[in-house]
Amino acid sequence: MFTYLDTTGSAKTLQQLLEVAQAQPDVKGLLVLAADANGFVPERLDPLLQAVRLPVFGGVFPAIIYQGRHYTTGSVIVGLPVTPRMTTIHALSRATPAELEAAMAALDDVNDTHGTAFCWADGFSQQLTLLLQAFHSQVGLKYKVIGGGAGSLDLHPKPCIITNAGLLEDAAVLAVVDLPSGVAARHGWVKLSGPYHVTQSTGNVIHSLNWRPAVQVYKAAVSTIYTSEWDEDRFYEVSQNFPFGIQRYGVERVVRDPVRVKGDSLVCIGDVPQGALVDILTATNTSLLVAADEALLEAENQLRRYGRAHTVFIIDCVSRMIFLQDRFQRELVNLYLPGTATVGVLSLGEFACNGRDYPSFLNKTTVVGIFPI
């Protein structure tokens, strides 16, 4: 794959790089990963994207990754050696299951036995789990999945999904490429307390745990080790260190990040099913760094049957950067394989499927996808 980095963050430079990429005879599609600080808006970007002659997809994220470093300004362009099969979902938060499944029909190909799906969605959209359910209903475990939630760290929804039609809000774009890959996800968060029964929830909002107000239960558990006073204004400052973990049999918990208080309820990034059992989690710098290393190793092991690593995609939750602070650079350095093109994003939630387990929308997780080309 061809990779290009722009550190200026300007739409003009992005346009120039898109032209350079399209001029390459072996490039059949374009993946664009842009940083939120670029300030891209539909009025400026839509004419540029609509002029692209090849399939183009991607998103705008808190930061981008290139060769072991992260950039809060700039764009990464990846030239794909195969033509992607793509589908775009508009108004994702209001889409019905039937509409989502119909959109996924464009992705399948009976002749493709080892493809990989990129999935980019507005991180503030509802129904992200339903999106993956529709994907799985249409194609099963045929394709590995890698991707993440787009958007801004200021938590204000805005257009952030890149397509040939332009820059979209409350949308998702999925693109399947007929290329094998190794995909793995790890987070490194461990149990602090629990389990708790989610006795009432609506989508990504937890109303009650063990039949008690969710905020009350959560604060009581966290206060056993965080003894300072904290209120709604400082909620995420504290809660980012104590996410929920949805229990799953035989595999790592799915992490859910509680980001704000709504009355007696907790609003999370990602759905929390009513009836689920959840733990409250914590972590150390070491546990997170080790988990990222494990994800890289597992993805490499999966790829061996297809060849050596050539292109590496890193989808790293932006909250890991906040938690690790100055040690976050060590995580990125550890994830860089010398001799490869390593690109990625800091995301608002992560998508992953290794071809064996059900595709999941994750939080606070490192997802690694490795391609032999």
Contacts in CASP RR format, 6 or more apart in sequence:
PFRMAT RR
TARGET T0000
AUTHOR 0000-0000-0000
METHOD contacts of the structure
MODEL  1
MFTYLDTTGSAKTLQQLLEVAQAQPDVKGLLVLAADANGFVPERLDPLLQ
AVRLPVFGGVFPAIIYQGRHYTTGSVIVGLPVTPRMTTIHALSRATPAEL
EAAMAALDDVNDTHGTAFCWADGFSQQLTLLLQAFHSQVGLKYKVIGGGA
GSLDLHPKPCIITNAGLLEDAAVLAVVDLPSGVAARHGWVKLSGPYHVTQ
STGNVIHSLNWRPAVQVYKAAVSTIYTSEWDEDRFYEVSQNFPFGIQRYG
VERVVRDPVRVKGDSLVCIGDVPQGALVDILTATNTSLLVAADEALLEAE
NQLRRYGRAHTVFIIDCVSRMIFLQDRFQRELVNLYLPGTATVGVLSLGE
FACNGRDYPSFLNKTTVVGIFPI
1 78 0 8 1.000
1 79 0 8 1.000
1 80 0 8 1.000
1 81 0 8 1.000
1 310 0 8 1.000
1 311 0 8 1.000
1 341 0 8 1.000
1 371 0 8 1.000
1 373 0 8 1.000
2 21 0 8 1.000
2 24 0 8 1.000
2 26 0 8 1.000
2 27 0 8 1.000
2 78 0 8 1.000
2 79 0 8 1.000
3 66 0 8 1.000
3 76 0 8 1.000
3 77 0 8 1.000
3 78 0 8 1.000
3 79 0 8 1.000
3 311 0 8 1.000
3 341 0 8 1.000
3 343 0 8 1.000
4 17 0 8 1.000
4 20 0 8 1.000
4 21 0 8 1.000
4 76 0 8 1.000
4 77 0 8 1.000
4 78 0 8 1.000
5 66 0 8 1.000
5 67 0 8 1.000
5 71 0 8 1.000
5 74 0 8 1.000
5 75 0 8 1.000
5 76 0 8 1.000
6 13 0 8 1.000
6 14 0 8 1.000
6 17 0 8 1.000
6 74 0 8 1.000
6 75 0 8 1.000
6 76 0 8 1.000
6 77 0 8 1.000
7 71 0 8 1.000
7 73 0 8 1.000
7 74 0 8 1.000
8 73 0 8 1.000
8 74 0 8 1.000
9 34 0 8 1.000
9 35 0 8 1.000
9 37 0 8 1.000
9 38 0 8 1.000
9 73 0 8 1.000
9 74 0 8 1.000
9 75 0 8 1.000
10 38 0 8 1.000
11 38 0 8 1.000
11 40 0 8 1.000
11 44 0 8 1.000
11 45 0 8 1.000
11 48 0 8 1.000
13 75 0 8 1.000
14 32 0 8 1.000
14 34 0 8 1.000
14 48 0 8 1.000
14 75 0 8 1.000
14 77 0 8 1.000
15 48 0 8 1.000
17 75 0 8 1.000
17 77 0 8 1.000
18 30 0 8 1.000
18 32 0 8 1.000
18 48 0 8 1.000
18 52 0 8 1.000
18 56 0 8 1.000
18 77 0 8 1.000
21 27 0 8 1.000
21 30 0 8 1.000
21 77 0 8 1.000
21 79 0 8 1.000
22 30 0 8 1.000
22 52 0 8 1.000
22 53 0 8 1.000
22 54 0 8 1.000
24 79 0 8 1.000
26 81 0 8 1.000
27 54 0 8 1.000
27 79 0 8 1.000
27 80 0 8 1.000
27 81 0 8 1.000
28 54 0 8 1.000
28 55 0 8 1.000
28 80 0 8 1.000
28 81 0 8 1.000
28 82 0 8 1.000
28 83 0 8 1.000
28 84 0 8 1.000
29 54 0 8 1.000
29 55 0 8 1.000
29 56 0 8 1.000
29 79 0 8 1.000
29 80 0 8 1.000
29 82 0 8 1.000
29 83 0 8 1.000
29 84 0 8 1.000
30 52 0 8 1.000
30 54 0 8 1.000
30 55 0 8 1.000
30 56 0 8 1.000
30 57 0 8 1.000
30 77 0 8 1.000
30 78 0 8 1.000
30 79 0 8 1.000
30 80 0 8 1.000
31 56 0 8 1.000
31 57 0 8 1.000
31 58 0 8 1.000
31 77 0 8 1.000
31 78 0 8 1.000
31 79 0 8 1.000
31 80 0 8 1.000
31 118 0 8 1.000
31 175 0 8 1.000
32 56 0 8 1.000
32 57 0 8 1.000
32 58 0 8 1.000
32 59 0 8 1.000
32 75 0 8 1.000
32 76 0 8 1.000
32 77 0 8 1.000
32 78 0 8 1.000
32 162 0 8 1.000
33 58 0 8 1.000
33 59 0 8 1.000
33 61 0 8 1.000
33 64 0 8 1.000
33 75 0 8 1.000
33 76 0 8 1.000
33 77 0 8 1.000
33 78 0 8 1.000
33 343 0 8 1.000
33 344 0 8 1.000
33 345 0 8 1.000
34 40 0 8 1.000
34 59 0 8 1.000
34 60 0 8 1.000
34 61 0 8 1.000
34 64 0 8 1.000
34 74 0 8 1.000
34 75 0 8 1.000
34 76 0 8 1.000
34 162 0 8 1.000
35 60 0 8 1.000
35 61 0 8 1.000
35 62 0 8 1.000
35 63 0 8 1.000
35 64 0 8 1.000
35 71 0 8 1.000
35 72 0 8 1.000
35 73 0 8 1.000
35 74 0 8 1.000
35 75 0 8 1.000
36 60 0 8 1.000
36 61 0 8 1.000
36 62 0 8 1.000
36 63 0 8 1.000
36 72 0 8 1.000
36 151 0 8 1.000
36 152 0 8 1.000
36 153 0 8 1.000
36 160 0 8 1.000
37 72 0 8 1.000
37 73 0 8 1.000
37 74 0 8 1.000
38 60 0 8 1.000
38 73 0 8 1.000
38 74 0 8 1.000
38 75 0 8 1.000
40 60 0 8 1.000
40 167 0 8 1.000
41 159 0 8 1.000
41 167 0 8 1.000
42 159 0 8 1.000
42 166 0 8 1.000
42 167 0 8 1.000
45 162 0 8 1.000
45 166 0 8 1.000
45 167 0 8 1.000
46 165 0 8 1.000
46 166 0 8 1.000
46 167 0 8 1.000
49 56 0 8 1.000
49 162 0 8 1.000
49 163 0 8 1.000
49 164 0 8 1.000
49 165 0 8 1.000
49 166 0 8 1.000
49 167 0 8 1.000
50 164 0 8 1.000
50 165 0 8 1.000
50 166 0 8 1.000
52 164 0 8 1.000
55 83 0 8 1.000
55 84 0 8 1.000
55 86 0 8 1.000
55 164 0 8 1.000
55 175 0 8 1.000
56 162 0 8 1.000
56 163 0 8 1.000
56 164 0 8 1.000
57 84 0 8 1.000
57 86 0 8 1.000
57 118 0 8 1.000
57 120 0 8 1.000
57 162 0 8 1.000
57 163 0 8 1.000
57 164 0 8 1.000
57 173 0 8 1.000
57 175 0 8 1.000
58 118 0 8 1.000
58 120 0 8 1.000
58 150 0 8 1.000
58 161 0 8 1.000
58 162 0 8 1.000
58 163 0 8 1.000
58 173 0 8 1.000
59 120 0 8 1.000
59 150 0 8 1.000
59 160 0 8 1.000
59 161 0 8 1.000
59 162 0 8 1.000
59 173 0 8 1.000
60 150 0 8 1.000
60 151 0 8 1.000
60 152 0 8 1.000
60 159 0 8 1.000
60 160 0 8 1.000
60 161 0 8 1.000
60 162 0 8 1.000
60 167 0 8 1.000
61 149 0 8 1.000
61 150 0 8 1.000
61 151 0 8 1.000
61 160 0 8 1.000
61 318 0 8 1.000
61 345 0 8 1.000
61 346 0 8 1.000
61 347 0 8 1.000
61 348 0 8 1.000
62 72 0 8 1.000
62 151 0 8 1.000
62 152 0 8 1.000
62 153 0 8 1.000
62 318 0 8 1.000
62 345 0 8 1.000
62 346 0 8 1.000
62 347 0 8 1.000
62 348 0 8 1.000
63 70 0 8 1.000
63 71 0 8 1.000
63 72 0 8 1.000
63 318 0 8 1.000
63 321 0 8 1.000
63 345 0 8 1.000
63 346 0 8 1.000
64 70 0 8 1.000
64 71 0 8 1.000
64 74 0 8 1.000
64 75 0 8 1.000
64 76 0 8 1.000
64 343 0 8 1.000
64 344 0 8 1.000
64 345 0 8 1.000
64 346 0 8 1.000
65 71 0 8 1.000
65 76 0 8 1.000
65 314 0 8 1.000
65 316 0 8 1.000
65 332 0 8 1.000
65 342 0 8 1.000
65 343 0 8 1.000
65 344 0 8 1.000
65 345 0 8 1.000
65 346 0 8 1.000
66 76 0 8 1.000
66 342 0 8 1.000
66 343 0 8 1.000
66 344 0 8 1.000
67 336 0 8 1.000
67 341 0 8 1.000
67 342 0 8 1.000
67 343 0 8 1.000
68 332 0 8 1.000
68 333 0 8 1.000
68 335 0 8 1.000
68 336 0 8 1.000
68 342 0 8 1.000
69 329 0 8 1.000
69 332 0 8 1.000
70 321 0 8 1.000
70 328 0 8 1.000
70 329 0 8 1.000
70 332 0 8 1.000
70 346 0 8 1.000
76 343 0 8 1.000
76 344 0 8 1.000
78 311 0 8 1.000
78 343 0 8 1.000
80 177 0 8 1.000
81 179 0 8 1.000
81 373 0 8 1.000
82 177 0 8 1.000
82 178 0 8 1.000
82 179 0 8 1.000
84 118 0 8 1.000
84 175 0 8 1.000
84 176 0 8 1.000
84 177 0 8 1.000
85 106 0 8 1.000
85 107 0 8 1.000
85 109 0 8 1.000
85 175 0 8 1.000
85 176 0 8 1.000
86 106 0 8 1.000
86 107 0 8 1.000
86 173 0 8 1.000
86 174 0 8 1.000
86 175 0 8 1.000
86 176 0 8 1.000
87 103 0 8 1.000
87 104 0 8 1.000
87 106 0 8 1.000
87 107 0 8 1.000
87 173 0 8 1.000
87 174 0 8 1.000
88 103 0 8 1.000
88 161 0 8 1.000
88 163 0 8 1.000
88 165 0 8 1.000
88 168 0 8 1.000
88 171 0 8 1.000
88 172 0 8 1.000
88 173 0 8 1.000
89 95 0 8 1.000
89 99 0 8 1.000
89 100 0 8 1.000
89 103 0 8 1.000
89 131 0 8 1.000
89 171 0 8 1.000
89 172 0 8 1.000
89 173 0 8 1.000
89 174 0 8 1.000
90 168 0 8 1.000
90 170 0 8 1.000
90 171 0 8 1.000
91 170 0 8 1.000
91 171 0 8 1.000
92 121 0 8 1.000
92 122 0 8 1.000
92 125 0 8 1.000
92 126 0 8 1.000
92 127 0 8 1.000
92 128 0 8 1.000
92 131 0 8 1.000
92 170 0 8 1.000
92 171 0 8 1.000
92 172 0 8 1.000
93 125 0 8 1.000
93 126 0 8 1.000
93 127 0 8 1.000
93 170 0 8 1.000
95 103 0 8 1.000
95 127 0 8 1.000
95 130 0 8 1.000
97 130 0 8 1.000
97 133 0 8 1.000
97 134 0 8 1.000
100 127 0 8 1.000
100 130 0 8 1.000
100 131 0 8 1.000
100 133 0 8 1.000
100 134 0 8 1.000
101 134 0 8 1.000
101 137 0 8 1.000
101 138 0 8 1.000
103 134 0 8 1.000
104 134 0 8 1.000
104 135 0 8 1.000
104 137 0 8 1.000
104 138 0 8 1.000
104 139 0 8 1.000
104 174 0 8 1.000
105 138 0 8 1.000
107 117 0 8 1.000
107 135 0 8 1.000
107 138 0 8 1.000
107 139 0 8 1.000
107 143 0 8 1.000
107 174 0 8 1.000
107 176 0 8 1.000
108 138 0 8 1.000
108 139 0 8 1.000
108 142 0 8 1.000
108 176 0 8 1.000
109 176 0 8 1.000
109 178 0 8 1.000
112 142 0 8 1.000
112 143 0 8 1.000
112 176 0 8 1.000
112 178 0 8 1.000
113 142 0 8 1.000
114 178 0 8 1.000
114 179 0 8 1.000
114 180 0 8 1.000
114 306 0 8 1.000
115 142 0 8 1.000
115 143 0 8 1.000
115 144 0 8 1.000
115 176 0 8 1.000
115 177 0 8 1.000
115 178 0 8 1.000
115 179 0 8 1.000
115 180 0 8 1.000
115 181 0 8 1.000
116 143 0 8 1.000
116 144 0 8 1.000
116 145 0 8 1.000
116 146 0 8 1.000
116 176 0 8 1.000
116 177 0 8 1.000
116 179 0 8 1.000
116 180 0 8 1.000
116 181 0 8 1.000
116 183 0 8 1.000
116 371 0 8 1.000
117 135 0 8 1.000
117 139 0 8 1.000
117 143 0 8 1.000
117 144 0 8 1.000
117 145 0 8 1.000
117 146 0 8 1.000
117 174 0 8 1.000
117 175 0 8 1.000
117 176 0 8 1.000
117 177 0 8 1.000
117 353 0 8 1.000
118 145 0 8 1.000
118 146 0 8 1.000
118 147 0 8 1.000
118 174 0 8 1.000
118 175 0 8 1.000
118 176 0 8 1.000
118 177 0 8 1.000
119 131 0 8 1.000
119 132 0 8 1.000
119 135 0 8 1.000
119 145 0 8 1.000
119 146 0 8 1.000
119 147 0 8 1.000
119 148 0 8 1.000
119 172 0 8 1.000
119 173 0 8 1.000
119 174 0 8 1.000
119 351 0 8 1.000
120 147 0 8 1.000
120 148 0 8 1.000
120 149 0 8 1.000
120 150 0 8 1.000
120 161 0 8 1.000
120 162 0 8 1.000
120 172 0 8 1.000
120 173 0 8 1.000
120 174 0 8 1.000
121 128 0 8 1.000
121 131 0 8 1.000
121 148 0 8 1.000
121 149 0 8 1.000
121 150 0 8 1.000
121 161 0 8 1.000
121 171 0 8 1.000
121 172 0 8 1.000
121 173 0 8 1.000
121 351 0 8 1.000
122 149 0 8 1.000
122 150 0 8 1.000
122 151 0 8 1.000
122 157 0 8 1.000
122 160 0 8 1.000
122 161 0 8 1.000
122 168 0 8 1.000
122 169 0 8 1.000
122 170 0 8 1.000
122 171 0 8 1.000
122 172 0 8 1.000
123 148 0 8 1.000
123 149 0 8 1.000
123 150 0 8 1.000
123 151 0 8 1.000
123 160 0 8 1.000
123 269 0 8 1.000
123 348 0 8 1.000
123 349 0 8 1.000
124 151 0 8 1.000
124 155 0 8 1.000
124 157 0 8 1.000
124 170 0 8 1.000
124 348 0 8 1.000
125 170 0 8 1.000
125 171 0 8 1.000
125 172 0 8 1.000
126 203 0 8 1.000
126 204 0 8 1.000
127 271 0 8 1.000
128 149 0 8 1.000
128 172 0 8 1.000
128 270 0 8 1.000
128 271 0 8 1.000
128 361 0 8 1.000
129 270 0 8 1.000
129 271 0 8 1.000
129 361 0 8 1.000
130 271 0 8 1.000
131 172 0 8 1.000
131 361 0 8 1.000
132 145 0 8 1.000
132 351 0 8 1.000
132 359 0 8 1.000
132 360 0 8 1.000
132 361 0 8 1.000
135 145 0 8 1.000
135 174 0 8 1.000
135 359 0 8 1.000
136 358 0 8 1.000
136 359 0 8 1.000
141 353 0 8 1.000
141 355 0 8 1.000
141 356 0 8 1.000
141 358 0 8 1.000
143 176 0 8 1.000
143 353 0 8 1.000
143 355 0 8 1.000
144 181 0 8 1.000
144 182 0 8 1.000
144 183 0 8 1.000
144 353 0 8 1.000
144 354 0 8 1.000
144 355 0 8 1.000
144 369 0 8 1.000
145 183 0 8 1.000
145 351 0 8 1.000
145 352 0 8 1.000
145 353 0 8 1.000
145 359 0 8 1.000
146 181 0 8 1.000
146 183 0 8 1.000
146 313 0 8 1.000
146 315 0 8 1.000
146 351 0 8 1.000
146 352 0 8 1.000
146 367 0 8 1.000
146 369 0 8 1.000
147 313 0 8 1.000
147 315 0 8 1.000
147 347 0 8 1.000
147 350 0 8 1.000
147 351 0 8 1.000
147 352 0 8 1.000
147 367 0 8 1.000
148 315 0 8 1.000
148 345 0 8 1.000
148 347 0 8 1.000
148 348 0 8 1.000
148 349 0 8 1.000
148 350 0 8 1.000
148 351 0 8 1.000
148 367 0 8 1.000
149 347 0 8 1.000
149 348 0 8 1.000
149 349 0 8 1.000
149 350 0 8 1.000
149 351 0 8 1.000
150 160 0 8 1.000
150 161 0 8 1.000
150 347 0 8 1.000
150 348 0 8 1.000
151 157 0 8 1.000
151 158 0 8 1.000
151 160 0 8 1.000
151 348 0 8 1.000
152 158 0 8 1.000
152 160 0 8 1.000
153 318 0 8 1.000
155 259 0 8 1.000
157 169 0 8 1.000
157 170 0 8 1.000
158 169 0 8 1.000
159 167 0 8 1.000
159 168 0 8 1.000
159 169 0 8 1.000
160 167 0 8 1.000
160 168 0 8 1.000
160 169 0 8 1.000
161 167 0 8 1.000
161 168 0 8 1.000
161 169 0 8 1.000
161 171 0 8 1.000
161 172 0 8 1.000
161 173 0 8 1.000
162 168 0 8 1.000
162 173 0 8 1.000
163 171 0 8 1.000
163 173 0 8 1.000
179 371 0 8 1.000
179 372 0 8 1.000
179 373 0 8 1.000
180 303 0 8 1.000
180 306 0 8 1.000
180 371 0 8 1.000
180 372 0 8 1.000
181 299 0 8 1.000
181 302 0 8 1.000
181 303 0 8 1.000
181 306 0 8 1.000
181 369 0 8 1.000
181 370 0 8 1.000
181 371 0 8 1.000
182 299 0 8 1.000
182 300 0 8 1.000
182 302 0 8 1.000
182 303 0 8 1.000
182 354 0 8 1.000
182 368 0 8 1.000
182 369 0 8 1.000
182 370 0 8 1.000
182 371 0 8 1.000
183 299 0 8 1.000
183 302 0 8 1.000
183 352 0 8 1.000
183 353 0 8 1.000
183 354 0 8 1.000
183 355 0 8 1.000
183 367 0 8 1.000
183 368 0 8 1.000
183 369 0 8 1.000
183 370 0 8 1.000
184 294 0 8 1.000
184 295 0 8 1.000
184 296 0 8 1.000
184 297 0 8 1.000
184 298 0 8 1.000
184 299 0 8 1.000
184 302 0 8 1.000
184 352 0 8 1.000
184 354 0 8 1.000
184 367 0 8 1.000
184 368 0 8 1.000
184 369 0 8 1.000
185 252 0 8 1.000
185 295 0 8 1.000
185 350 0 8 1.000
185 352 0 8 1.000
185 354 0 8 1.000
185 360 0 8 1.000
185 362 0 8 1.000
185 365 0 8 1.000
185 366 0 8 1.000
185 367 0 8 1.000
185 368 0 8 1.000
186 252 0 8 1.000
186 291 0 8 1.000
186 292 0 8 1.000
186 294 0 8 1.000
186 295 0 8 1.000
186 298 0 8 1.000
186 365 0 8 1.000
186 366 0 8 1.000
187 252 0 8 1.000
187 253 0 8 1.000
187 255 0 8 1.000
187 288 0 8 1.000
187 291 0 8 1.000
187 362 0 8 1.000
187 364 0 8 1.000
187 365 0 8 1.000
187 366 0 8 1.000
188 252 0 8 1.000
188 283 0 8 1.000
188 287 0 8 1.000
188 288 0 8 1.000
188 290 0 8 1.000
188 291 0 8 1.000
189 243 0 8 1.000
189 245 0 8 1.000
189 253 0 8 1.000
189 255 0 8 1.000
189 281 0 8 1.000
189 282 0 8 1.000
189 283 0 8 1.000
189 287 0 8 1.000
189 288 0 8 1.000
189 364 0 8 1.000
190 281 0 8 1.000
190 282 0 8 1.000
190 283 0 8 1.000
190 287 0 8 1.000
191 279 0 8 1.000
191 280 0 8 1.000
191 281 0 8 1.000
192 221 0 8 1.000
192 222 0 8 1.000
192 225 0 8 1.000
192 242 0 8 1.000
192 279 0 8 1.000
192 280 0 8 1.000
192 281 0 8 1.000
192 282 0 8 1.000
193 221 0 8 1.000
193 224 0 8 1.000
193 279 0 8 1.000
193 280 0 8 1.000
194 221 0 8 1.000
194 278 0 8 1.000
194 279 0 8 1.000
194 280 0 8 1.000
195 247 0 8 1.000
195 277 0 8 1.000
195 278 0 8 1.000
195 279 0 8 1.000
196 209 0 8 1.000
196 210 0 8 1.000
196 217 0 8 1.000
196 277 0 8 1.000
196 278 0 8 1.000
196 279 0 8 1.000
196 280 0 8 1.000
197 209 0 8 1.000
197 210 0 8 1.000
197 211 0 8 1.000
197 275 0 8 1.000
197 276 0 8 1.000
197 277 0 8 1.000
198 206 0 8 1.000
198 208 0 8 1.000
198 209 0 8 1.000
198 272 0 8 1.000
198 273 0 8 1.000
198 274 0 8 1.000
198 275 0 8 1.000
198 276 0 8 1.000
198 277 0 8 1.000
198 278 0 8 1.000
199 207 0 8 1.000
199 208 0 8 1.000
199 209 0 8 1.000
199 210 0 8 1.000
199 211 0 8 1.000
199 274 0 8 1.000
199 275 0 8 1.000
200 206 0 8 1.000
200 207 0 8 1.000
200 208 0 8 1.000
200 274 0 8 1.000
201 207 0 8 1.000
201 272 0 8 1.000
201 273 0 8 1.000
201 274 0 8 1.000
201 275 0 8 1.000
201 276 0 8 1.000
202 274 0 8 1.000
203 270 0 8 1.000
203 271 0 8 1.000
203 272 0 8 1.000
204 256 0 8 1.000
204 267 0 8 1.000
204 268 0 8 1.000
204 269 0 8 1.000
204 270 0 8 1.000
204 271 0 8 1.000
204 272 0 8 1.000
205 262 0 8 1.000
205 265 0 8 1.000
205 266 0 8 1.000
205 267 0 8 1.000
205 268 0 8 1.000
205 272 0 8 1.000
206 214 0 8 1.000
206 244 0 8 1.000
206 258 0 8 1.000
206 265 0 8 1.000
206 266 0 8 1.000
206 268 0 8 1.000
206 272 0 8 1.000
207 213 0 8 1.000
207 214 0 8 1.000
207 264 0 8 1.000
207 265 0 8 1.000
208 214 0 8 1.000
208 264 0 8 1.000
209 217 0 8 1.000
209 218 0 8 1.000
209 278 0 8 1.000
210 217 0 8 1.000
213 264 0 8 1.000
213 265 0 8 1.000
214 264 0 8 1.000
214 265 0 8 1.000
214 266 0 8 1.000
215 261 0 8 1.000
215 263 0 8 1.000
215 264 0 8 1.000
215 265 0 8 1.000
215 266 0 8 1.000
216 264 0 8 1.000
218 239 0 8 1.000
218 242 0 8 1.000
218 258 0 8 1.000
218 266 0 8 1.000
218 280 0 8 1.000
221 242 0 8 1.000
221 280 0 8 1.000
222 238 0 8 1.000
222 239 0 8 1.000
222 242 0 8 1.000
222 280 0 8 1.000
225 282 0 8 1.000
226 238 0 8 1.000
226 241 0 8 1.000
226 242 0 8 1.000
230 237 0 8 1.000
230 238 0 8 1.000
232 260 0 8 1.000
232 261 0 8 1.000
235 258 0 8 1.000
235 259 0 8 1.000
235 260 0 8 1.000
235 261 0 8 1.000
236 259 0 8 1.000
236 260 0 8 1.000
239 257 0 8 1.000
239 258 0 8 1.000
239 259 0 8 1.000
240 257 0 8 1.000
240 319 0 8 1.000
240 322 0 8 1.000
240 323 0 8 1.000
241 282 0 8 1.000
241 283 0 8 1.000
241 323 0 8 1.000
242 280 0 8 1.000
242 281 0 8 1.000
242 282 0 8 1.000
243 255 0 8 1.000
243 256 0 8 1.000
243 257 0 8 1.000
243 258 0 8 1.000
243 280 0 8 1.000
243 281 0 8 1.000
243 363 0 8 1.000
243 364 0 8 1.000
244 255 0 8 1.000
244 256 0 8 1.000
244 257 0 8 1.000
244 258 0 8 1.000
244 268 0 8 1.000
244 272 0 8 1.000
244 278 0 8 1.000
244 279 0 8 1.000
244 280 0 8 1.000
244 281 0 8 1.000
245 253 0 8 1.000
245 254 0 8 1.000
245 255 0 8 1.000
245 256 0 8 1.000
245 278 0 8 1.000
245 279 0 8 1.000
245 280 0 8 1.000
245 281 0 8 1.000
246 253 0 8 1.000
246 254 0 8 1.000
246 255 0 8 1.000
246 256 0 8 1.000
246 272 0 8 1.000
246 273 0 8 1.000
246 276 0 8 1.000
246 277 0 8 1.000
246 278 0 8 1.000
247 253 0 8 1.000
247 276 0 8 1.000
247 277 0 8 1.000
247 278 0 8 1.000
247 279 0 8 1.000
248 254 0 8 1.000
251 357 0 8 1.000
253 279 0 8 1.000
253 281 0 8 1.000
254 360 0 8 1.000
254 361 0 8 1.000
254 362 0 8 1.000
254 363 0 8 1.000
255 281 0 8 1.000
255 362 0 8 1.000
255 363 0 8 1.000
255 364 0 8 1.000
255 365 0 8 1.000
256 268 0 8 1.000
256 269 0 8 1.000
256 270 0 8 1.000
256 272 0 8 1.000
256 278 0 8 1.000
256 363 0 8 1.000
257 268 0 8 1.000
257 269 0 8 1.000
257 319 0 8 1.000
257 363 0 8 1.000
257 364 0 8 1.000
258 266 0 8 1.000
258 267 0 8 1.000
258 268 0 8 1.000
259 267 0 8 1.000
259 268 0 8 1.000
259 269 0 8 1.000
260 266 0 8 1.000
260 267 0 8 1.000
261 267 0 8 1.000
268 363 0 8 1.000
269 348 0 8 1.000
269 349 0 8 1.000
269 363 0 8 1.000
270 349 0 8 1.000
270 361 0 8 1.000
270 363 0 8 1.000
271 361 0 8 1.000
272 278 0 8 1.000
283 323 0 8 1.000
285 323 0 8 1.000
285 324 0 8 1.000
285 327 0 8 1.000
288 320 0 8 1.000
288 323 0 8 1.000
288 324 0 8 1.000
288 331 0 8 1.000
289 324 0 8 1.000
289 327 0 8 1.000
289 330 0 8 1.000
289 331 0 8 1.000
289 334 0 8 1.000
291 366 0 8 1.000
292 316 0 8 1.000
292 331 0 8 1.000
292 334 0 8 1.000
292 335 0 8 1.000
292 366 0 8 1.000
293 334 0 8 1.000
295 366 0 8 1.000
295 367 0 8 1.000
295 368 0 8 1.000
296 334 0 8 1.000
296 335 0 8 1.000
296 337 0 8 1.000
296 368 0 8 1.000
298 354 0 8 1.000
298 368 0 8 1.000
299 368 0 8 1.000
299 369 0 8 1.000
299 370 0 8 1.000
300 309 0 8 1.000
300 337 0 8 1.000
300 370 0 8 1.000
302 354 0 8 1.000
302 370 0 8 1.000
303 309 0 8 1.000
303 370 0 8 1.000
303 371 0 8 1.000
303 372 0 8 1.000
306 372 0 8 1.000
307 372 0 8 1.000
308 372 0 8 1.000
309 337 0 8 1.000
309 340 0 8 1.000
309 370 0 8 1.000
309 371 0 8 1.000
309 372 0 8 1.000
310 340 0 8 1.000
310 341 0 8 1.000
310 371 0 8 1.000
310 372 0 8 1.000
310 373 0 8 1.000
311 340 0 8 1.000
311 341 0 8 1.000
311 342 0 8 1.000
311 343 0 8 1.000
311 370 0 8 1.000
311 371 0 8 1.000
311 373 0 8 1.000
312 335 0 8 1.000
312 336 0 8 1.000
312 337 0 8 1.000
312 340 0 8 1.000
312 341 0 8 1.000
312 342 0 8 1.000
312 343 0 8 1.000
312 368 0 8 1.000
312 369 0 8 1.000
312 370 0 8 1.000
312 371 0 8 1.000
313 343 0 8 1.000
313 344 0 8 1.000
313 368 0 8 1.000
313 369 0 8 1.000
313 370 0 8 1.000
313 371 0 8 1.000
314 332 0 8 1.000
314 335 0 8 1.000
314 342 0 8 1.000
314 343 0 8 1.000
314 344 0 8 1.000
314 345 0 8 1.000
314 366 0 8 1.000
314 367 0 8 1.000
314 368 0 8 1.000
314 369 0 8 1.000
315 344 0 8 1.000
315 345 0 8 1.000
315 347 0 8 1.000
315 350 0 8 1.000
315 351 0 8 1.000
315 352 0 8 1.000
315 366 0 8 1.000
315 367 0 8 1.000
315 368 0 8 1.000
316 331 0 8 1.000
316 332 0 8 1.000
316 335 0 8 1.000
316 344 0 8 1.000
316 345 0 8 1.000
316 346 0 8 1.000
316 347 0 8 1.000
316 350 0 8 1.000
316 366 0 8 1.000
316 367 0 8 1.000
317 346 0 8 1.000
317 347 0 8 1.000
317 348 0 8 1.000
317 349 0 8 1.000
317 350 0 8 1.000
317 362 0 8 1.000
317 363 0 8 1.000
317 364 0 8 1.000
317 365 0 8 1.000
317 366 0 8 1.000
318 346 0 8 1.000
318 347 0 8 1.000
318 348 0 8 1.000
319 363 0 8 1.000
319 364 0 8 1.000
320 328 0 8 1.000
320 331 0 8 1.000
320 346 0 8 1.000
320 364 0 8 1.000
320 366 0 8 1.000
321 328 0 8 1.000
321 346 0 8 1.000
323 364 0 8 1.000
324 330 0 8 1.000
324 331 0 8 1.000
331 366 0 8 1.000
335 342 0 8 1.000
335 366 0 8 1.000
335 368 0 8 1.000
336 342 0 8 1.000
337 370 0 8 1.000
340 370 0 8 1.000
349 361 0 8 1.000
349 362 0 8 1.000
349 363 0 8 1.000
349 365 0 8 1.000
350 361 0 8 1.000
350 362 0 8 1.000
350 363 0 8 1.000
350 365 0 8 1.000
350 366 0 8 1.000
350 367 0 8 1.000
351 359 0 8 1.000
351 360 0 8 1.000
351 361 0 8 1.000
351 362 0 8 1.000
351 367 0 8 1.000
352 359 0 8 1.000
352 360 0 8 1.000
352 362 0 8 1.000
352 365 0 8 1.000
352 367 0 8 1.000
353 359 0 8 1.000
353 360 0 8 1.000
END
